[in-house]
Amino acid sequence: MIRRIGHYTLGFEEMPAIIGYGSVAGKKESEGPLKNYFDKLIYDSYAGQDSWEKAESIFQEEAFTIALQKSQISNEEINFIFAGDLLNQCISSSFSMRGFDIPYLGQYGACSTMAQGLIMASVMVESGAAQNAACVTSSHFCSAERQYRFPLEYGGQRTPTSQWTVTGSGSCILSNAKKGPCVARASVGSIVDYGVNDVNNMGAAMAPAAAQTLMRYFEDTATTPNDYDAIFTGDLGKLGSDLLYEILSKEKIYISDKHHDCGLMIYNGEKQDVHCGGSGCGCSASVLCSYILNNMEKGTFNNIIFMATGALMSPTTCFQGESIPGIAHAVNIKMR
């Protein structure tokens, strides 16, 4: 049964369980601190294909296949899959899923897509519309750079506020199994636009949305940061995380001792040249489906908030000088 908690939050009485999850990461990610948590590492940026876009589809297909294997169910038992990525028309997702014959619903939430997919899959399972549902998303440094910024051959200098698009993918299988990591509550964010129009400063564009969603979630649930073992954001990076602390502190909300940003976790900022950290759909997805869920099953974390953030821009709007709308969705995951 799904019930509303306050104005913005959904409560899942049965708490859909994440019965399988898979993560795949690339070469640069293999050089970071989370290397040993990923299920599979692909060192070839082409993944044996003839384009980066096809390679990204392989990353997503591999992550979903691993999640499926861990769940010990077949693709015929998945009633819906929610899949998305950063590329135009979500081509990585549609191409990766075309061989599985699973009812497919494409998603676009920019870098917030993993949280969005988790929420949609949870609603399907909790409502009884699905026995099993899945979500998957991905990003690829080379395909994202080609679409959003400059061809790699251009060799342009990156600004200090820029972030490095993660080459990776993450996938979750949800069911009503009533065991393991479970989705307890979720807050769907509203679009927040503070007028930031610098495509190389996405942390600044997303931080206000992250702050708004967290404040609304705490108000709806009558909880505070101290009620959770950890709060994970998607890919605010260093600048965005600092802005999040600043905005929340004005409302007397302090999360710095609980907060971890996936964009800062996936790379070694001192040894790897990623400037403000990682970004992309595959950033929060691969960290959730490796480090976070692994540590929940180990008992390190029992009650967390996973909040993926997204910059809802496109090459067209950027070229037209439009500002960048931000979005953030929060998912409360508990161990049962």
C-alpha positions as CSV (number, residue, x, y, z in Angstrom):
1,M,0.0,0.0,0.0
2,I,1.3,3.5,-0.9
3,R,0.4,6.3,1.4
4,R,1.2,10.0,1.2
5,I,3.3,11.4,4.0
6,G,2.9,15.2,4.1
7,H,2.8,17.0,0.7
8,Y,5.8,15.6,-1.2
9,T,6.6,12.1,0.2
10,L,5.4,8.6,-0.5
11,G,5.5,5.9,2.1
12,F,5.7,2.2,1.0
13,E,4.0,0.0,3.6
14,E,5.4,-3.3,2.2
15,M,8.8,-1.7,1.4
16,P,9.8,-3.2,-2.0
17,A,13.1,-5.1,-1.7
18,I,16.2,-4.7,-3.8
19,I,16.8,-8.4,-4.5
20,G,19.6,-7.9,-7.0
21,Y,21.9,-5.1,-8.1
22,G,24.8,-4.8,-10.5
23,S,27.5,-2.2,-11.2
24,V,29.9,-1.8,-14.1
25,A,32.7,0.9,-14.3
26,G,35.4,2.0,-16.7
27,K,39.1,2.5,-16.7
28,K,39.3,5.8,-14.9
29,E,36.8,4.6,-12.3
30,S,39.0,1.5,-11.7
31,E,41.8,3.8,-10.6
32,G,39.6,5.3,-7.9
33,P,38.9,4.3,-4.3
34,L,35.8,2.1,-5.1
35,K,37.6,-0.2,-7.6
36,N,37.0,-3.3,-5.5
37,Y,33.3,-2.7,-5.0
38,F,32.3,-2.7,-8.7
39,D,31.0,-6.0,-10.1
40,K,32.7,-5.6,-13.4
41,L,35.4,-3.3,-14.8
42,I,35.7,-2.6,-18.5
43,Y,39.0,-1.1,-19.4
44,D,38.3,-0.5,-23.1
45,S,36.3,2.7,-23.5
46,Y,34.8,1.2,-26.7
47,A,33.9,-2.1,-24.9
48,G,34.7,-3.9,-28.1
49,Q,32.3,-1.8,-30.1
50,D,32.8,0.7,-32.9
51,S,31.4,3.7,-31.1
52,W,31.2,5.1,-27.6
53,E,27.4,5.2,-27.8
54,K,27.3,1.5,-28.5
55,A,29.9,0.9,-25.7
56,E,27.6,2.7,-23.2
57,S,24.8,0.3,-24.2
58,I,27.1,-2.6,-23.4
59,F,27.8,-1.1,-19.9
60,Q,24.1,-0.9,-19.2
61,E,23.3,-4.4,-20.6
62,E,26.1,-5.8,-18.4
63,A,24.9,-4.1,-15.2
64,F,21.3,-5.3,-15.8
65,T,22.5,-8.8,-16.5
66,I,24.6,-8.9,-13.3
67,A,21.6,-7.6,-11.2
68,L,19.4,-10.2,-12.8
69,Q,21.8,-13.0,-12.0
70,K,22.1,-11.9,-8.3
71,S,18.3,-11.7,-8.0
72,Q,18.0,-15.4,-9.2
73,I,15.1,-14.6,-11.5
74,S,14.8,-14.5,-15.3
75,N,14.2,-11.6,-17.5
76,E,10.7,-13.1,-18.3
77,E,9.8,-12.5,-14.7
78,I,10.5,-8.8,-14.9
79,N,7.2,-7.0,-15.5
80,F,8.6,-3.5,-16.2
81,I,12.0,-1.9,-16.6
82,F,12.7,1.8,-16.2
83,A,15.8,2.8,-18.1
84,G,17.5,6.1,-19.0
85,D,20.7,7.8,-19.8
86,L,22.1,11.2,-20.9
87,L,22.1,10.8,-24.6
88,N,19.5,12.2,-27.0
89,Q,16.4,10.1,-27.0
90,C,17.9,7.8,-24.4
91,I,19.5,5.7,-27.1
92,S,21.9,3.8,-24.7
93,S,18.9,2.5,-22.8
94,S,16.7,1.6,-25.7
95,F,19.5,-0.2,-27.5
96,S,20.7,-2.0,-24.4
97,M,17.2,-3.3,-23.6
98,R,16.1,-4.3,-27.1
99,G,17.1,-7.9,-26.7
100,F,15.4,-8.7,-23.3
101,D,11.7,-8.5,-24.4
102,I,10.8,-6.7,-21.1
103,P,8.0,-4.0,-21.0
104,Y,10.1,-0.8,-21.2
105,L,9.5,2.7,-20.0
106,G,12.3,5.1,-20.9
107,Q,13.3,7.7,-18.3
108,Y,15.1,11.0,-18.4
109,G,16.0,12.8,-15.3
110,A,19.6,13.7,-16.3
111,C,21.9,12.6,-13.4
112,S,18.9,12.0,-11.1
113,T,17.7,9.1,-13.3
114,M,18.7,6.3,-10.9
115,A,16.6,7.8,-8.1
116,Q,13.7,8.4,-10.5
117,G,13.9,4.8,-11.8
118,L,14.0,3.4,-8.2
119,I,10.9,5.4,-7.3
120,M,9.0,4.2,-10.4
121,A,9.9,0.6,-9.9
122,S,9.0,0.8,-6.2
123,V,5.6,2.3,-7.1
124,M,4.9,-0.6,-9.5
125,V,5.9,-3.3,-7.0
126,E,4.2,-1.7,-4.0
127,S,0.9,-1.1,-5.9
128,G,0.8,-4.7,-7.2
129,A,1.1,-3.7,-10.8
130,A,4.3,-5.7,-10.9
131,Q,5.7,-8.7,-9.2
132,N,9.2,-7.7,-10.2
133,A,10.4,-4.4,-11.7
134,A,13.9,-3.1,-12.6
135,C,15.7,0.1,-13.2
136,V,19.0,0.8,-14.9
137,T,20.9,3.8,-16.1
138,S,24.4,4.7,-17.4
139,S,26.7,7.4,-18.6
140,H,30.0,7.5,-20.6
141,F,32.6,10.2,-20.5
142,C,33.3,10.1,-24.3
143,S,29.7,10.0,-25.5
144,A,28.7,12.7,-23.1
145,E,31.5,15.0,-24.1
146,R,30.7,14.5,-27.7
147,Q,27.1,15.5,-27.1
148,Y,27.3,18.2,-24.6
149,R,30.6,19.9,-25.0
150,F,33.4,19.5,-27.5
151,P,34.8,16.5,-29.4
152,L,37.7,14.9,-27.4
153,E,40.0,15.8,-30.3
154,Y,39.4,19.4,-29.7
155,G,41.5,19.3,-26.5
156,G,39.7,22.2,-24.8
157,Q,40.8,23.2,-21.3
158,R,38.3,22.3,-18.6
159,T,37.2,25.0,-16.1
160,P,38.0,24.5,-12.3
161,T,34.2,24.0,-11.6
162,S,33.8,21.3,-14.1
163,Q,33.1,17.6,-13.3
164,W,34.2,14.4,-15.0
165,T,31.4,12.3,-16.5
166,V,31.6,8.8,-15.0
167,T,31.8,5.9,-17.4
168,G,29.6,3.4,-15.6
169,S,26.2,1.8,-15.1
170,G,24.1,0.6,-12.2
171,S,20.9,-1.6,-12.1
172,C,18.5,-2.7,-9.4
173,I,15.8,-5.5,-9.4
174,L,12.9,-4.8,-7.0
175,S,10.3,-7.3,-5.7
176,N,8.0,-7.8,-2.7
177,A,10.5,-10.3,-1.2
178,K,10.5,-8.5,2.2
179,K,14.2,-8.9,2.9
180,G,17.4,-7.1,2.5
181,P,17.7,-3.4,1.4
182,C,14.1,-2.1,1.0
183,V,12.6,1.2,-0.3
184,A,10.7,2.7,2.6
185,R,9.9,6.3,1.5
186,A,10.5,8.6,-1.4
187,S,10.2,12.3,-2.2
188,V,9.9,13.4,-5.8
189,G,11.5,16.7,-6.3
190,S,10.3,19.9,-8.0
191,I,12.3,21.7,-10.6
192,V,14.4,24.5,-9.1
193,D,16.1,27.1,-11.3
194,Y,18.4,29.8,-9.8
195,G,19.5,31.1,-13.2
196,V,22.8,29.2,-13.4
197,N,23.8,28.9,-17.1
198,D,27.3,27.7,-17.0
199,V,27.3,24.1,-18.3
200,N,30.7,23.6,-16.5
201,N,29.2,24.4,-13.1
202,M,26.5,21.8,-12.7
203,G,27.0,21.5,-8.9
204,A,25.8,25.1,-8.5
205,A,22.7,24.4,-10.7
206,M,21.7,21.2,-8.8
207,A,22.5,22.2,-5.2
208,P,19.3,24.3,-4.6
209,A,17.1,21.4,-5.8
210,A,18.9,19.0,-3.5
211,A,18.4,21.4,-0.6
212,Q,14.7,21.8,-1.4
213,T,14.0,18.1,-1.7
214,L,15.9,17.3,1.6
215,M,14.1,20.1,3.5
216,R,10.7,18.9,2.2
217,Y,11.5,15.3,3.0
218,F,12.6,16.1,6.6
219,E,9.4,18.2,7.1
220,D,7.1,15.5,5.7
221,T,8.6,12.7,7.7
222,A,9.3,14.7,10.9
223,T,12.8,13.4,10.8
224,T,16.3,15.0,11.0
225,P,19.7,14.1,9.6
226,N,20.5,12.4,12.9
227,D,17.8,9.7,12.2
228,Y,19.9,8.3,9.3
229,D,23.2,6.5,9.1
230,A,24.2,8.4,6.0
231,I,22.9,10.8,3.3
232,F,24.2,10.2,-0.2
233,T,23.8,12.7,-2.9
234,G,24.3,11.9,-6.6
235,D,26.9,14.1,-8.1
236,L,27.0,17.6,-6.6
237,G,30.8,17.4,-6.5
238,K,32.9,19.6,-4.2
239,L,31.3,23.0,-5.1
240,G,27.8,21.7,-5.1
241,S,28.2,20.0,-1.8
242,D,29.5,23.1,-0.2
243,L,26.6,25.1,-1.6
244,L,24.2,22.5,-0.2
245,Y,25.6,22.9,3.3
246,E,25.4,26.6,3.0
247,I,21.7,26.6,1.9
248,L,20.7,24.1,4.5
249,S,22.5,25.8,7.3
250,K,20.4,28.9,6.8
251,E,17.4,26.7,7.8
252,K,19.3,25.2,10.8
253,I,19.8,21.9,9.0
254,Y,23.3,20.4,9.3
255,I,24.3,17.3,7.3
256,S,28.1,17.5,6.8
257,D,28.9,14.7,9.3
258,K,26.3,12.4,7.5
259,H,26.8,13.5,3.9
260,H,28.7,11.6,1.2
261,D,28.6,12.7,-2.5
262,C,29.0,9.9,-5.0
263,G,30.8,12.3,-7.3
264,L,33.5,12.7,-4.7
265,M,33.5,9.1,-3.6
266,I,34.2,7.5,-7.0
267,Y,37.4,9.3,-7.8
268,N,40.5,10.2,-5.8
269,G,40.4,14.0,-6.1
270,E,44.0,14.4,-5.1
271,K,45.5,11.9,-7.5
272,Q,43.0,12.0,-10.4
273,D,42.4,15.1,-12.5
274,V,38.6,15.4,-12.2
275,H,38.4,18.9,-10.9
276,C,35.2,19.1,-8.8
277,G,34.4,15.4,-8.9
278,G,32.3,12.9,-10.9
279,S,29.0,13.4,-12.6
280,G,26.6,11.6,-15.0
281,C,23.8,9.1,-14.6
282,G,26.3,6.3,-14.1
283,C,27.9,8.1,-11.1
284,S,25.2,7.7,-8.4
285,A,23.9,4.5,-10.1
286,S,27.3,2.7,-10.0
287,V,28.1,3.9,-6.4
288,L,24.6,2.9,-5.2
289,C,24.8,-0.6,-6.8
290,S,28.3,-1.2,-5.4
291,Y,29.6,0.6,-2.3
292,I,26.2,1.7,-0.8
293,L,24.2,-1.5,-1.1
294,N,27.2,-3.7,-0.3
295,N,27.7,-1.8,2.9
296,M,24.0,-2.0,3.8
297,E,24.1,-5.8,3.5
298,K,27.2,-5.9,5.6
299,G,25.5,-3.9,8.3
300,T,27.6,-0.7,8.0
301,F,24.5,1.2,7.1
302,N,20.9,0.3,8.1
303,N,18.9,3.4,7.2
304,I,20.0,5.9,4.5
305,I,18.8,8.6,2.2
306,F,19.9,8.2,-1.4
307,M,19.3,11.4,-3.4
308,A,20.4,11.6,-7.0
309,T,20.5,15.1,-8.5
310,G,20.2,16.2,-12.1
311,A,20.9,19.2,-14.4
312,L,18.0,19.2,-16.9
313,M,19.8,20.8,-19.8
314,S,20.3,19.9,-23.4
315,P,22.8,21.0,-26.0
316,T,20.1,23.1,-27.7
317,T,19.2,25.0,-24.6
318,C,22.8,25.6,-23.7
319,F,23.6,27.0,-27.1
320,Q,20.5,29.3,-26.7
321,G,21.9,30.7,-23.4
322,E,19.1,29.2,-21.3
323,S,19.6,28.6,-17.6
324,I,19.9,25.1,-16.2
325,P,16.9,23.7,-14.2
326,G,17.9,21.4,-11.3
327,I,16.1,18.4,-9.9
328,A,16.6,16.0,-7.0
329,H,14.7,12.9,-5.9
330,A,15.2,11.4,-2.4
331,V,14.8,7.7,-1.6
332,N,14.9,6.3,1.9
333,I,16.4,2.8,1.9
334,K,16.3,0.6,5.0
335,M,17.5,-2.9,5.9
336,R,14.7,-5.3,6.8
